[in-house]
Each structure stands twice: as structure tokens, then as C-alpha cells.
Amino acid sequence: MAELKWDPSVNDTKIGVAVSEGVVTLSGHVDSYAEKWDAERATQQVSGVKALAVEMDVALNGSSKRNDTDIAHSAENALAWMTYLPKDSIKVMVEGGWITLTGEVGWAYQRQAAASAVRPLMGVVGVSDQISIKPQASSSSVKSEIEAALKRRAHADAQNILVEVRGSNVTLTGAVHSWSERELATNSAWGAAGVQSVVDNITVIY
């Protein structure tokens, strides 16, 4: 609750927090999808959090409501102005304020950037990221790149994380001591060229 109150992008008075054995449940109504996302991210940064259940919904007020056509045009414009993305690589579909992104890019950061660009748009109640990543590297090179990145970034827990690569799919197993370390390992995996999916089986121990 203190973390939500500290985050200026979140109205903590509209969010309920319940905790059971390290599992946090967030409930309530927020004014935008961006605020919902920020609340989730803020909660994940708290030490001791093992899992997160989200029961919040986005309740748009009158001035924030927009029709799907307007949202789609805004999303297309936001993506068109991004230098990270190849032109016309991402397609946008909007239904009931929920944006679905499809297409193909070369890197995970491009896919993440596309979702980040449309998330704060007015009228959006959710984002589904169905963008795929083109394979660009061999399994052996992907594995070595990820392991090297883990050693650079997660010194304490790097030796406790096992990396398995099959084609363009990566599975991470092992144990770390915080949610942020777990997220760091996942981001390291996504940072390797050609990775299309990452299965995070890392556990957090305290």
C-alpha cells in the first residue's frame, strides 16, 4: 500500500490490497489502463512478493471514453512515429477499447516498445500483445548470449539460473532472491536475437 501511495501515477485510494503467503491481490477500479499497469508494476517491485493476482478493472469516465475507430487511429499514429519499428510492421485491432497488436519484428525490445506506445492512449482498457519475433540466431549462440548477459547483470544469482534453448524458445529455471532479479533474468533472455518465447520457471526465495 505504501508503494502504491508513493507512485504518483497511481491513485492508491481506488485500489484494494490483500496479501496471503506472499501472493498479492489488487482489486478496485482505476481510471486508465496505464494506471492499472503502473499499479501492477509497482506491486511487483515490493520485496517479498511471490505472485500477483489482478482483480482491478478500468472504469473510464465520460471525458475518457472514445470509440474504437478513434482509438485505432491514435494507436496507428503512435506506432508510425516510433523510430524503433519498421514501417507497417504492426497491425492494430480495437474492440470495446481493447487493443490487439499483431505483426512481426526482429527483436523483443521492438515488441515491448509497441505495447508501451499504445498502453497510455485515452480510451484504452487493455492491450493484447500478439506480435511475433523473427528467428535470427542459432540455439547455441542464443544460449551463450543469455548466459553472458546474466553474468553481467545478475552477479549474485547468475549461477543459480539455468538456461535451456530449443529453437527460438527459451526456458529459465532456478531460484533468485527477489522479483527484480527474476525480471532481470527474463529481460536478459528476451534481449537475445531470435528469441520468440521465454518460459519463466524461476522461483523467488526469501
PyMOL CGO cylinders between C-alpha atoms (Angstrom):
from pymol import cmd
from pymol.cgo import CYLINDER

trace = [
    CYLINDER, 0.00, 0.00, 0.00, 2.90, 2.33, 0.74, 0.3, 1, 1, 1, 1, 1, 1,
    CYLINDER, 2.90, 2.33, 0.74, 4.45, 1.59, -2.66, 0.3, 1, 1, 1, 1, 1, 1,
    CYLINDER, 4.45, 1.59, -2.66, 1.19, 2.39, -4.46, 0.3, 1, 1, 1, 1, 1, 1,
    CYLINDER, 1.19, 2.39, -4.46, 0.80, 5.60, -2.47, 0.3, 1, 1, 1, 1, 1, 1,
    CYLINDER, 0.80, 5.60, -2.47, 4.40, 6.59, -3.30, 0.3, 1, 1, 1, 1, 1, 1,
    CYLINDER, 4.40, 6.59, -3.30, 3.87, 6.12, -7.08, 0.3, 1, 1, 1, 1, 1, 1,
    CYLINDER, 3.87, 6.12, -7.08, 2.49, 9.44, -8.44, 0.3, 1, 1, 1, 1, 1, 1,
    CYLINDER, 2.49, 9.44, -8.44, 0.91, 7.74, -11.48, 0.3, 1, 1, 1, 1, 1, 1,
    CYLINDER, 0.91, 7.74, -11.48, -1.39, 5.64, -9.26, 0.3, 1, 1, 1, 1, 1, 1,
    CYLINDER, -1.39, 5.64, -9.26, -4.43, 6.74, -7.25, 0.3, 1, 1, 1, 1, 1, 1,
    CYLINDER, -4.43, 6.74, -7.25, -3.98, 4.40, -4.31, 0.3, 1, 1, 1, 1, 1, 1,
    CYLINDER, -3.98, 4.40, -4.31, -7.35, 5.33, -2.77, 0.3, 1, 1, 1, 1, 1, 1,
    CYLINDER, -7.35, 5.33, -2.77, -9.15, 3.36, -5.51, 0.3, 1, 1, 1, 1, 1, 1,
    CYLINDER, -9.15, 3.36, -5.51, -7.09, 0.18, -5.12, 0.3, 1, 1, 1, 1, 1, 1,
    CYLINDER, -7.09, 0.18, -5.12, -7.57, -2.54, -2.53, 0.3, 1, 1, 1, 1, 1, 1,
    CYLINDER, -7.57, -2.54, -2.53, -4.65, -4.71, -1.43, 0.3, 1, 1, 1, 1, 1, 1,
    CYLINDER, -4.65, -4.71, -1.43, -4.84, -8.18, 0.09, 0.3, 1, 1, 1, 1, 1, 1,
    CYLINDER, -4.84, -8.18, 0.09, -1.87, -10.46, 0.86, 0.3, 1, 1, 1, 1, 1, 1,
    CYLINDER, -1.87, -10.46, 0.86, -1.70, -14.17, 1.63, 0.3, 1, 1, 1, 1, 1, 1,
    CYLINDER, -1.70, -14.17, 1.63, 1.62, -16.02, 1.89, 0.3, 1, 1, 1, 1, 1, 1,
    CYLINDER, 1.62, -16.02, 1.89, 3.40, -13.65, -0.49, 0.3, 1, 1, 1, 1, 1, 1,
    CYLINDER, 3.40, -13.65, -0.49, 0.55, -13.57, -3.05, 0.3, 1, 1, 1, 1, 1, 1,
    CYLINDER, 0.55, -13.57, -3.05, -0.81, -10.04, -3.52, 0.3, 1, 1, 1, 1, 1, 1,
    CYLINDER, -0.81, -10.04, -3.52, -4.32, -9.42, -4.85, 0.3, 1, 1, 1, 1, 1, 1,
    CYLINDER, -4.32, -9.42, -4.85, -5.14, -5.98, -6.25, 0.3, 1, 1, 1, 1, 1, 1,
    CYLINDER, -5.14, -5.98, -6.25, -8.80, -5.01, -6.58, 0.3, 1, 1, 1, 1, 1, 1,
    CYLINDER, -8.80, -5.01, -6.58, -10.84, -1.91, -7.34, 0.3, 1, 1, 1, 1, 1, 1,
    CYLINDER, -10.84, -1.91, -7.34, -11.44, 0.44, -10.25, 0.3, 1, 1, 1, 1, 1, 1,
    CYLINDER, -11.44, 0.44, -10.25, -8.83, 2.67, -11.91, 0.3, 1, 1, 1, 1, 1, 1,
    CYLINDER, -8.83, 2.67, -11.91, -9.27, 5.49, -14.42, 0.3, 1, 1, 1, 1, 1, 1,
    CYLINDER, -9.27, 5.49, -14.42, -7.00, 4.18, -17.19, 0.3, 1, 1, 1, 1, 1, 1,
    CYLINDER, -7.00, 4.18, -17.19, -5.21, 1.09, -18.40, 0.3, 1, 1, 1, 1, 1, 1,
    CYLINDER, -5.21, 1.09, -18.40, -1.87, 2.88, -17.93, 0.3, 1, 1, 1, 1, 1, 1,
    CYLINDER, -1.87, 2.88, -17.93, -2.69, 3.36, -14.24, 0.3, 1, 1, 1, 1, 1, 1,
    CYLINDER, -2.69, 3.36, -14.24, -3.63, -0.31, -13.92, 0.3, 1, 1, 1, 1, 1, 1,
    CYLINDER, -3.63, -0.31, -13.92, -0.33, -1.31, -15.50, 0.3, 1, 1, 1, 1, 1, 1,
    CYLINDER, -0.33, -1.31, -15.50, 1.65, 1.05, -13.25, 0.3, 1, 1, 1, 1, 1, 1,
    CYLINDER, 1.65, 1.05, -13.25, -0.07, -0.36, -10.15, 0.3, 1, 1, 1, 1, 1, 1,
    CYLINDER, -0.07, -0.36, -10.15, 0.87, -3.89, -11.18, 0.3, 1, 1, 1, 1, 1, 1,
    CYLINDER, 0.87, -3.89, -11.18, 4.48, -2.89, -11.83, 0.3, 1, 1, 1, 1, 1, 1,
    CYLINDER, 4.48, -2.89, -11.83, 4.76, -1.02, -8.54, 0.3, 1, 1, 1, 1, 1, 1,
    CYLINDER, 4.76, -1.02, -8.54, 3.47, -4.03, -6.61, 0.3, 1, 1, 1, 1, 1, 1,
    CYLINDER, 3.47, -4.03, -6.61, 5.96, -6.37, -8.28, 0.3, 1, 1, 1, 1, 1, 1,
    CYLINDER, 5.96, -6.37, -8.28, 8.85, -4.23, -7.02, 0.3, 1, 1, 1, 1, 1, 1,
    CYLINDER, 8.85, -4.23, -7.02, 8.00, -4.83, -3.35, 0.3, 1, 1, 1, 1, 1, 1,
    CYLINDER, 8.00, -4.83, -3.35, 10.31, -7.26, -1.58, 0.3, 1, 1, 1, 1, 1, 1,
    CYLINDER, 10.31, -7.26, -1.58, 8.59, -10.49, -0.57, 0.3, 1, 1, 1, 1, 1, 1,
    CYLINDER, 8.59, -10.49, -0.57, 6.00, -10.52, -3.38, 0.3, 1, 1, 1, 1, 1, 1,
    CYLINDER, 6.00, -10.52, -3.38, 5.91, -14.01, -4.91, 0.3, 1, 1, 1, 1, 1, 1,
    CYLINDER, 5.91, -14.01, -4.91, 2.85, -13.70, -7.18, 0.3, 1, 1, 1, 1, 1, 1,
    CYLINDER, 2.85, -13.70, -7.18, 0.25, -11.14, -8.22, 0.3, 1, 1, 1, 1, 1, 1,
    CYLINDER, 0.25, -11.14, -8.22, -3.48, -11.61, -8.79, 0.3, 1, 1, 1, 1, 1, 1,
    CYLINDER, -3.48, -11.61, -8.79, -5.17, -8.70, -10.58, 0.3, 1, 1, 1, 1, 1, 1,
    CYLINDER, -5.17, -8.70, -10.58, -8.86, -8.11, -9.96, 0.3, 1, 1, 1, 1, 1, 1,
    CYLINDER, -8.86, -8.11, -9.96, -8.81, -4.42, -10.92, 0.3, 1, 1, 1, 1, 1, 1,
    CYLINDER, -8.81, -4.42, -10.92, -10.79, -3.11, -13.86, 0.3, 1, 1, 1, 1, 1, 1,
    CYLINDER, -10.79, -3.11, -13.86, -10.61, 0.09, -15.89, 0.3, 1, 1, 1, 1, 1, 1,
    CYLINDER, -10.61, 0.09, -15.89, -13.63, 2.35, -15.34, 0.3, 1, 1, 1, 1, 1, 1,
    CYLINDER, -13.63, 2.35, -15.34, -13.42, 5.17, -17.87, 0.3, 1, 1, 1, 1, 1, 1,
    CYLINDER, -13.42, 5.17, -17.87, -15.18, 8.41, -17.01, 0.3, 1, 1, 1, 1, 1, 1,
    CYLINDER, -15.18, 8.41, -17.01, -17.18, 10.35, -19.60, 0.3, 1, 1, 1, 1, 1, 1,
    CYLINDER, -17.18, 10.35, -19.60, -14.32, 12.52, -20.87, 0.3, 1, 1, 1, 1, 1, 1,
    CYLINDER, -14.32, 12.52, -20.87, -12.01, 9.49, -21.27, 0.3, 1, 1, 1, 1, 1, 1,
    CYLINDER, -12.01, 9.49, -21.27, -14.39, 7.36, -23.33, 0.3, 1, 1, 1, 1, 1, 1,
    CYLINDER, -14.39, 7.36, -23.33, -13.63, 7.10, -27.05, 0.3, 1, 1, 1, 1, 1, 1,
    CYLINDER, -13.63, 7.10, -27.05, -14.94, 4.91, -29.82, 0.3, 1, 1, 1, 1, 1, 1,
    CYLINDER, -14.94, 4.91, -29.82, -12.87, 2.08, -31.28, 0.3, 1, 1, 1, 1, 1, 1,
    CYLINDER, -12.87, 2.08, -31.28, -12.20, 3.92, -34.54, 0.3, 1, 1, 1, 1, 1, 1,
    CYLINDER, -12.20, 3.92, -34.54, -10.63, 6.88, -32.76, 0.3, 1, 1, 1, 1, 1, 1,
    CYLINDER, -10.63, 6.88, -32.76, -8.55, 4.59, -30.57, 0.3, 1, 1, 1, 1, 1, 1,
    CYLINDER, -8.55, 4.59, -30.57, -7.35, 2.63, -33.62, 0.3, 1, 1, 1, 1, 1, 1,
    CYLINDER, -7.35, 2.63, -33.62, -6.31, 5.83, -35.45, 0.3, 1, 1, 1, 1, 1, 1,
    CYLINDER, -6.31, 5.83, -35.45, -4.47, 7.06, -32.36, 0.3, 1, 1, 1, 1, 1, 1,
    CYLINDER, -4.47, 7.06, -32.36, -2.67, 3.72, -31.97, 0.3, 1, 1, 1, 1, 1, 1,
    CYLINDER, -2.67, 3.72, -31.97, -1.64, 3.65, -35.62, 0.3, 1, 1, 1, 1, 1, 1,
    CYLINDER, -1.64, 3.65, -35.62, -0.28, 7.20, -35.36, 0.3, 1, 1, 1, 1, 1, 1,
    CYLINDER, -0.28, 7.20, -35.36, 1.61, 6.39, -32.16, 0.3, 1, 1, 1, 1, 1, 1,
    CYLINDER, 1.61, 6.39, -32.16, 3.26, 3.36, -33.81, 0.3, 1, 1, 1, 1, 1, 1,
    CYLINDER, 3.26, 3.36, -33.81, 4.02, 5.27, -37.03, 0.3, 1, 1, 1, 1, 1, 1,
    CYLINDER, 4.02, 5.27, -37.03, 6.03, 7.87, -35.08, 0.3, 1, 1, 1, 1, 1, 1,
    CYLINDER, 6.03, 7.87, -35.08, 8.23, 5.26, -33.39, 0.3, 1, 1, 1, 1, 1, 1,
    CYLINDER, 8.23, 5.26, -33.39, 11.79, 5.00, -34.69, 0.3, 1, 1, 1, 1, 1, 1,
    CYLINDER, 11.79, 5.00, -34.69, 12.13, 1.52, -33.14, 0.3, 1, 1, 1, 1, 1, 1,
    CYLINDER, 12.13, 1.52, -33.14, 9.65, -0.11, -35.53, 0.3, 1, 1, 1, 1, 1, 1,
    CYLINDER, 9.65, -0.11, -35.53, 9.95, -0.99, -39.22, 0.3, 1, 1, 1, 1, 1, 1,
    CYLINDER, 9.95, -0.99, -39.22, 7.23, 0.77, -41.21, 0.3, 1, 1, 1, 1, 1, 1,
    CYLINDER, 7.23, 0.77, -41.21, 3.88, -1.08, -41.34, 0.3, 1, 1, 1, 1, 1, 1,
    CYLINDER, 3.88, -1.08, -41.34, 5.27, -3.99, -39.28, 0.3, 1, 1, 1, 1, 1, 1,
    CYLINDER, 5.27, -3.99, -39.28, 2.49, -3.83, -36.65, 0.3, 1, 1, 1, 1, 1, 1,
    CYLINDER, 2.49, -3.83, -36.65, -1.26, -4.18, -37.23, 0.3, 1, 1, 1, 1, 1, 1,
    CYLINDER, -1.26, -4.18, -37.23, -3.84, -2.77, -34.83, 0.3, 1, 1, 1, 1, 1, 1,
    CYLINDER, -3.84, -2.77, -34.83, -7.30, -4.11, -33.97, 0.3, 1, 1, 1, 1, 1, 1,
    CYLINDER, -7.30, -4.11, -33.97, -9.57, -2.49, -31.38, 0.3, 1, 1, 1, 1, 1, 1,
    CYLINDER, -9.57, -2.49, -31.38, -12.73, -3.96, -29.87, 0.3, 1, 1, 1, 1, 1, 1,
    CYLINDER, -12.73, -3.96, -29.87, -14.51, -2.44, -26.89, 0.3, 1, 1, 1, 1, 1, 1,
    CYLINDER, -14.51, -2.44, -26.89, -11.46, -0.31, -26.10, 0.3, 1, 1, 1, 1, 1, 1,
    CYLINDER, -11.46, -0.31, -26.10, -9.17, -3.35, -26.02, 0.3, 1, 1, 1, 1, 1, 1,
    CYLINDER, -9.17, -3.35, -26.02, -6.20, -3.12, -28.42, 0.3, 1, 1, 1, 1, 1, 1,
    CYLINDER, -6.20, -3.12, -28.42, -4.75, -6.23, -30.06, 0.3, 1, 1, 1, 1, 1, 1,
    CYLINDER, -4.75, -6.23, -30.06, -1.35, -5.86, -31.74, 0.3, 1, 1, 1, 1, 1, 1,
    CYLINDER, -1.35, -5.86, -31.74, -0.18, -8.34, -34.38, 0.3, 1, 1, 1, 1, 1, 1,
    CYLINDER, -0.18, -8.34, -34.38, 2.72, -8.45, -36.83, 0.3, 1, 1, 1, 1, 1, 1,
    CYLINDER, 2.72, -8.45, -36.83, 6.37, -9.43, -36.87, 0.3, 1, 1, 1, 1, 1, 1,
    CYLINDER, 6.37, -9.43, -36.87, 9.52, -7.70, -35.64, 0.3, 1, 1, 1, 1, 1, 1,
    CYLINDER, 9.52, -7.70, -35.64, 13.14, -8.70, -35.23, 0.3, 1, 1, 1, 1, 1, 1,
    CYLINDER, 13.14, -8.70, -35.23, 13.67, -8.01, -31.54, 0.3, 1, 1, 1, 1, 1, 1,
    CYLINDER, 13.67, -8.01, -31.54, 11.82, -8.31, -28.23, 0.3, 1, 1, 1, 1, 1, 1,
    CYLINDER, 11.82, -8.31, -28.23, 12.50, -4.64, -27.37, 0.3, 1, 1, 1, 1, 1, 1,
    CYLINDER, 12.50, -4.64, -27.37, 10.58, -3.61, -30.50, 0.3, 1, 1, 1, 1, 1, 1,
    CYLINDER, 10.58, -3.61, -30.50, 7.58, -5.65, -29.40, 0.3, 1, 1, 1, 1, 1, 1,
    CYLINDER, 7.58, -5.65, -29.40, 7.75, -4.16, -25.90, 0.3, 1, 1, 1, 1, 1, 1,
    CYLINDER, 7.75, -4.16, -25.90, 8.05, -0.65, -27.33, 0.3, 1, 1, 1, 1, 1, 1,
    CYLINDER, 8.05, -0.65, -27.33, 4.92, -1.13, -29.45, 0.3, 1, 1, 1, 1, 1, 1,
    CYLINDER, 4.92, -1.13, -29.45, 2.85, -2.17, -26.43, 0.3, 1, 1, 1, 1, 1, 1,
    CYLINDER, 2.85, -2.17, -26.43, 4.26, 0.72, -24.38, 0.3, 1, 1, 1, 1, 1, 1,
    CYLINDER, 4.26, 0.72, -24.38, 3.30, 3.20, -27.10, 0.3, 1, 1, 1, 1, 1, 1,
    CYLINDER, 3.30, 3.20, -27.10, -0.42, 2.30, -27.13, 0.3, 1, 1, 1, 1, 1, 1,
    CYLINDER, -0.42, 2.30, -27.13, -0.89, 1.50, -23.43, 0.3, 1, 1, 1, 1, 1, 1,
    CYLINDER, -0.89, 1.50, -23.43, -1.37, 5.13, -22.24, 0.3, 1, 1, 1, 1, 1, 1,
    CYLINDER, -1.37, 5.13, -22.24, -3.75, 6.18, -25.04, 0.3, 1, 1, 1, 1, 1, 1,
    CYLINDER, -3.75, 6.18, -25.04, -7.06, 7.63, -23.91, 0.3, 1, 1, 1, 1, 1, 1,
    CYLINDER, -7.06, 7.63, -23.91, -9.96, 5.18, -24.00, 0.3, 1, 1, 1, 1, 1, 1,
    CYLINDER, -9.96, 5.18, -24.00, -7.80, 2.04, -23.85, 0.3, 1, 1, 1, 1, 1, 1,
    CYLINDER, -7.80, 2.04, -23.85, -8.96, -0.59, -21.34, 0.3, 1, 1, 1, 1, 1, 1,
    CYLINDER, -8.96, -0.59, -21.34, -6.43, -3.32, -22.20, 0.3, 1, 1, 1, 1, 1, 1,
    CYLINDER, -6.43, -3.32, -22.20, -3.67, -4.40, -24.59, 0.3, 1, 1, 1, 1, 1, 1,
    CYLINDER, -3.67, -4.40, -24.59, -3.04, -7.87, -26.06, 0.3, 1, 1, 1, 1, 1, 1,
    CYLINDER, -3.04, -7.87, -26.06, 0.46, -8.26, -27.48, 0.3, 1, 1, 1, 1, 1, 1,
    CYLINDER, 0.46, -8.26, -27.48, 0.38, -10.93, -30.21, 0.3, 1, 1, 1, 1, 1, 1,
    CYLINDER, 0.38, -10.93, -30.21, 3.42, -9.64, -32.10, 0.3, 1, 1, 1, 1, 1, 1,
    CYLINDER, 3.42, -9.64, -32.10, 5.84, -12.39, -33.15, 0.3, 1, 1, 1, 1, 1, 1,
    CYLINDER, 5.84, -12.39, -33.15, 9.62, -12.22, -33.41, 0.3, 1, 1, 1, 1, 1, 1,
    CYLINDER, 9.62, -12.22, -33.41, 11.52, -13.42, -36.47, 0.3, 1, 1, 1, 1, 1, 1,
    CYLINDER, 11.52, -13.42, -36.47, 14.18, -16.04, -35.66, 0.3, 1, 1, 1, 1, 1, 1,
    CYLINDER, 14.18, -16.04, -35.66, 17.66, -14.68, -36.34, 0.3, 1, 1, 1, 1, 1, 1,
    CYLINDER, 17.66, -14.68, -36.34, 20.15, -16.85, -34.46, 0.3, 1, 1, 1, 1, 1, 1,
    CYLINDER, 20.15, -16.85, -34.46, 21.12, -20.42, -33.64, 0.3, 1, 1, 1, 1, 1, 1,
    CYLINDER, 21.12, -20.42, -33.64, 20.21, -22.08, -30.35, 0.3, 1, 1, 1, 1, 1, 1,
    CYLINDER, 20.21, -22.08, -30.35, 23.83, -22.31, -29.22, 0.3, 1, 1, 1, 1, 1, 1,
    CYLINDER, 23.83, -22.31, -29.22, 24.54, -18.62, -29.79, 0.3, 1, 1, 1, 1, 1, 1,
    CYLINDER, 24.54, -18.62, -29.79, 21.30, -17.58, -28.07, 0.3, 1, 1, 1, 1, 1, 1,
    CYLINDER, 21.30, -17.58, -28.07, 22.18, -19.69, -25.01, 0.3, 1, 1, 1, 1, 1, 1,
    CYLINDER, 22.18, -19.69, -25.01, 25.69, -18.24, -24.75, 0.3, 1, 1, 1, 1, 1, 1,
    CYLINDER, 25.69, -18.24, -24.75, 24.40, -14.67, -25.18, 0.3, 1, 1, 1, 1, 1, 1,
    CYLINDER, 24.40, -14.67, -25.18, 21.82, -15.10, -22.42, 0.3, 1, 1, 1, 1, 1, 1,
    CYLINDER, 21.82, -15.10, -22.42, 24.27, -16.73, -20.00, 0.3, 1, 1, 1, 1, 1, 1,
    CYLINDER, 24.27, -16.73, -20.00, 26.80, -13.95, -20.61, 0.3, 1, 1, 1, 1, 1, 1,
    CYLINDER, 26.80, -13.95, -20.61, 24.11, -11.30, -20.01, 0.3, 1, 1, 1, 1, 1, 1,
    CYLINDER, 24.11, -11.30, -20.01, 23.07, -12.99, -16.76, 0.3, 1, 1, 1, 1, 1, 1,
    CYLINDER, 23.07, -12.99, -16.76, 26.66, -12.97, -15.52, 0.3, 1, 1, 1, 1, 1, 1,
    CYLINDER, 26.66, -12.97, -15.52, 26.95, -9.26, -16.33, 0.3, 1, 1, 1, 1, 1, 1,
    CYLINDER, 26.95, -9.26, -16.33, 23.67, -8.21, -14.77, 0.3, 1, 1, 1, 1, 1, 1,
    CYLINDER, 23.67, -8.21, -14.77, 22.78, -10.68, -12.02, 0.3, 1, 1, 1, 1, 1, 1,
    CYLINDER, 22.78, -10.68, -12.02, 26.04, -11.42, -10.30, 0.3, 1, 1, 1, 1, 1, 1,
    CYLINDER, 26.04, -11.42, -10.30, 24.62, -12.91, -7.12, 0.3, 1, 1, 1, 1, 1, 1,
    CYLINDER, 24.62, -12.91, -7.12, 22.09, -15.29, -8.65, 0.3, 1, 1, 1, 1, 1, 1,
    CYLINDER, 22.09, -15.29, -8.65, 23.52, -15.91, -12.12, 0.3, 1, 1, 1, 1, 1, 1,
    CYLINDER, 23.52, -15.91, -12.12, 24.93, -19.33, -11.24, 0.3, 1, 1, 1, 1, 1, 1,
    CYLINDER, 24.93, -19.33, -11.24, 21.53, -20.40, -9.89, 0.3, 1, 1, 1, 1, 1, 1,
    CYLINDER, 21.53, -20.40, -9.89, 19.72, -19.77, -13.19, 0.3, 1, 1, 1, 1, 1, 1,
    CYLINDER, 19.72, -19.77, -13.19, 19.66, -22.50, -15.83, 0.3, 1, 1, 1, 1, 1, 1,
    CYLINDER, 19.66, -22.50, -15.83, 19.04, -21.64, -19.49, 0.3, 1, 1, 1, 1, 1, 1,
    CYLINDER, 19.04, -21.64, -19.49, 17.53, -24.14, -21.92, 0.3, 1, 1, 1, 1, 1, 1,
    CYLINDER, 17.53, -24.14, -21.92, 17.15, -23.19, -25.57, 0.3, 1, 1, 1, 1, 1, 1,
    CYLINDER, 17.15, -23.19, -25.57, 15.12, -25.14, -28.11, 0.3, 1, 1, 1, 1, 1, 1,
    CYLINDER, 15.12, -25.14, -28.11, 14.99, -23.40, -31.44, 0.3, 1, 1, 1, 1, 1, 1,
    CYLINDER, 14.99, -23.40, -31.44, 13.80, -19.89, -30.70, 0.3, 1, 1, 1, 1, 1, 1,
    CYLINDER, 13.80, -19.89, -30.70, 12.18, -20.81, -27.37, 0.3, 1, 1, 1, 1, 1, 1,
    CYLINDER, 12.18, -20.81, -27.37, 13.97, -20.23, -24.05, 0.3, 1, 1, 1, 1, 1, 1,
    CYLINDER, 13.97, -20.23, -24.05, 13.14, -21.81, -20.67, 0.3, 1, 1, 1, 1, 1, 1,
    CYLINDER, 13.14, -21.81, -20.67, 14.62, -20.36, -17.48, 0.3, 1, 1, 1, 1, 1, 1,
    CYLINDER, 14.62, -20.36, -17.48, 14.73, -22.38, -14.25, 0.3, 1, 1, 1, 1, 1, 1,
    CYLINDER, 14.73, -22.38, -14.25, 16.38, -21.95, -10.88, 0.3, 1, 1, 1, 1, 1, 1,
    CYLINDER, 16.38, -21.95, -10.88, 15.94, -19.65, -7.89, 0.3, 1, 1, 1, 1, 1, 1,
    CYLINDER, 15.94, -19.65, -7.89, 16.60, -15.96, -7.16, 0.3, 1, 1, 1, 1, 1, 1,
    CYLINDER, 16.60, -15.96, -7.16, 16.16, -13.79, -4.07, 0.3, 1, 1, 1, 1, 1, 1,
    CYLINDER, 16.16, -13.79, -4.07, 13.86, -11.06, -5.40, 0.3, 1, 1, 1, 1, 1, 1,
    CYLINDER, 13.86, -11.06, -5.40, 11.22, -10.39, -8.06, 0.3, 1, 1, 1, 1, 1, 1,
    CYLINDER, 11.22, -10.39, -8.06, 13.53, -7.77, -9.64, 0.3, 1, 1, 1, 1, 1, 1,
    CYLINDER, 13.53, -7.77, -9.64, 16.28, -10.40, -10.10, 0.3, 1, 1, 1, 1, 1, 1,
    CYLINDER, 16.28, -10.40, -10.10, 13.73, -12.70, -11.72, 0.3, 1, 1, 1, 1, 1, 1,
    CYLINDER, 13.73, -12.70, -11.72, 12.61, -9.92, -14.05, 0.3, 1, 1, 1, 1, 1, 1,
    CYLINDER, 12.61, -9.92, -14.05, 16.24, -9.11, -14.87, 0.3, 1, 1, 1, 1, 1, 1,
    CYLINDER, 16.24, -9.11, -14.87, 16.83, -12.71, -15.92, 0.3, 1, 1, 1, 1, 1, 1,
    CYLINDER, 16.83, -12.71, -15.92, 13.72, -12.72, -18.11, 0.3, 1, 1, 1, 1, 1, 1,
    CYLINDER, 13.72, -12.72, -18.11, 14.71, -9.43, -19.75, 0.3, 1, 1, 1, 1, 1, 1,
    CYLINDER, 14.71, -9.43, -19.75, 18.19, -10.83, -20.41, 0.3, 1, 1, 1, 1, 1, 1,
    CYLINDER, 18.19, -10.83, -20.41, 16.61, -13.77, -22.23, 0.3, 1, 1, 1, 1, 1, 1,
    CYLINDER, 16.61, -13.77, -22.23, 14.38, -11.51, -24.30, 0.3, 1, 1, 1, 1, 1, 1,
    CYLINDER, 14.38, -11.51, -24.30, 17.43, -9.40, -25.20, 0.3, 1, 1, 1, 1, 1, 1,
    CYLINDER, 17.43, -9.40, -25.20, 18.98, -12.18, -27.29, 0.3, 1, 1, 1, 1, 1, 1,
    CYLINDER, 18.98, -12.18, -27.29, 18.40, -12.04, -31.04, 0.3, 1, 1, 1, 1, 1, 1,
    CYLINDER, 18.40, -12.04, -31.04, 15.89, -14.55, -32.38, 0.3, 1, 1, 1, 1, 1, 1,
    CYLINDER, 15.89, -14.55, -32.38, 14.14, -15.37, -29.12, 0.3, 1, 1, 1, 1, 1, 1,
    CYLINDER, 14.14, -15.37, -29.12, 10.40, -15.75, -29.76, 0.3, 1, 1, 1, 1, 1, 1,
    CYLINDER, 10.40, -15.75, -29.76, 9.20, -17.01, -26.38, 0.3, 1, 1, 1, 1, 1, 1,
    CYLINDER, 9.20, -17.01, -26.38, 10.52, -17.15, -22.83, 0.3, 1, 1, 1, 1, 1, 1,
    CYLINDER, 10.52, -17.15, -22.83, 9.13, -19.57, -20.26, 0.3, 1, 1, 1, 1, 1, 1,
    CYLINDER, 9.13, -19.57, -20.26, 9.92, -18.23, -16.79, 0.3, 1, 1, 1, 1, 1, 1,
    CYLINDER, 9.92, -18.23, -16.79, 10.07, -21.12, -14.29, 0.3, 1, 1, 1, 1, 1, 1,
    CYLINDER, 10.07, -21.12, -14.29, 12.32, -19.22, -11.89, 0.3, 1, 1, 1, 1, 1, 1,
    CYLINDER, 12.32, -19.22, -11.89, 11.18, -19.26, -8.26, 0.3, 1, 1, 1, 1, 1, 1,
    CYLINDER, 11.18, -19.26, -8.26, 11.68, -16.45, -5.76, 0.3, 1, 1, 1, 1, 1, 1,
    CYLINDER, 11.68, -16.45, -5.76, 13.00, -17.49, -2.35, 0.3, 1, 1, 1, 1, 1, 1,
    CYLINDER, 13.00, -17.49, -2.35, 13.42, -15.36, 0.74, 0.3, 1, 1, 1, 1, 1, 1,
]
cmd.load_cgo(trace, "trace")
